[in-house]
Amino acid sequence: MALKKELLDILACPKCKGDIRLNESESGLICDNCKLLYHIKDDIPIMLIDEAETLRD
C-alpha cells in the first residue's frame, strides 16, 4: 500500500520544515532543500533526521 496523497500533503521535512516528495521507486521521501531521503518501511515514513540518508548531487 502506497502512502495516501492526503498524508503526503501534510508531511514536511523535520529539518527545514519544507516540502517533501515521494521518490520514483516510492521507497522514500525526498527533501530537495536538505538533500535528504527519508525511507519508508512497512508503509510508515521514518521522519527522523538521524535516520535520513544524505543524497548526492
C-alpha positions in Angstrom: 0.0 0.0 0.0 1.4 3.4 -1.0 1.2 6.5 1.1 -2.0 8.3 0.7 -1.9 11.7 -1.1 -3.6 13.3 2.0 -0.6 12.2 4.2 1.9 13.4 1.6 0.2 16.8 1.5 0.7 17.4 5.3 4.1 15.9 5.8 7.1 18.2 5.9 10.8 17.8 6.3 11.6 17.7 10.0 14.9 19.6 9.5 13.8 22.6 7.4 10.0 22.2 7.5 10.0 22.4 3.7 8.1 20.3 1.2 8.9 16.7 0.6 8.1 14.4 -2.4 7.9 10.7 -3.0 10.9 9.3 -4.8 10.5 7.4 -8.1 10.6 3.9 -6.5 8.1 5.1 -3.8 10.5 3.8 -1.2 11.2 7.1 0.4 10.5 10.8 0.7 12.9 13.4 -0.6 13.6 16.9 0.7 15.2 18.8 -2.1 16.2 21.7 0.2 18.2 19.5 2.6 19.1 16.8 0.1 17.8 14.1 2.5 16.0 10.9 1.8 13.6 9.6 4.5 13.0 5.9 4.0 9.6 4.3 4.1 9.4 1.0 6.0 6.2 -1.1 6.1 4.3 1.9 4.7 5.5 4.1 7.5 7.7 7.1 6.7 10.7 7.3 9.0 10.9 11.0 9.5 13.9 11.1 11.8 16.8 13.3 10.8 19.4 10.9 12.2 17.9 8.1 10.1 17.8 10.0 6.8 20.2 9.3 4.0 22.1 12.2 2.5 21.6 12.5 -1.3 24.5 13.3 -3.6 24.2 15.8 -6.4 
